[in-house]
């Protein structure tokens, strides 16, 4: 678990875990949105962030986005995007279709049963990318639907997608957004806003509860990756080898439990992180005594 402890100490704003924690502070999230969109926001409500950061909710298919609604009922989805990922099968970049999928998920959640379509609120899908997806050098790429036959004609569906490029070199952005970009890229603190963000990250790193949450999250994700790898290897193999794989997975969970015990985590938390029963963890603890 020493590697995880070191990894936690080295986390930056580019980490999904830290980004979501920082953006869960209202004053920071509101200021980022105000500076980016050049609007005033009185207040925001978090719709997903707190739930998604709880370890027991971390599993396949669960979204880990920051989703907030402001006082005018405009909804925002914020995400830090570090890698320009390709689908290994199609070789296509996944970012464009990912924004489409996120928009669909938001709309499904926002429109209640039997509600009229026109009650859908304005939405912003905002991806903060540490790469220039379009290679045009813009600080920001903003997309809305327009008519190809008349580009001045905009479809008033109130859905906006913004791809932020922290490596951008031109365009119109505020000083605080530029300082935010510098902080994301190189950990440069050159404004009161980035000082607030850096202070928040420092507080997070000395919070034992946050450290514990990160350890549990990483342990759960590690187990899921191992299980997926084991399942892939199991395909096409004999039943005898399948039993060996099951035994191997059990040993991996036991090893993870031992490492978490050495970090002083409770039996109940370790059981959640490893999918072992409380009784199994108690037995491992007794064996280590």
Secondary structure, DSSP 8 states (H G I E B T S, - for coil): -HHHHHHHHT--TTSHHHHHHHHTSHHHHHHHHHHHHT---S-EEESSHHHHTSGGG-STT----EEEEETT--EEEEEEE----B-TTT--BSHHHHHHHHHHHHHHHHS-TT--GGG---EEEEEEESS-TTSS-BSEEEE--EETTEEEEE----EEEEEEETT--BS---HHHHHHHHHHHH----SHHHHHHHHHHHHHHT-HHHHHHHHHHHHHHHHHHHHHHHHHHHTT--HHHHHHHHHHHHHHHHHHHHHHHHTT--HHHHHHHH---HHHHHHHHHHH-
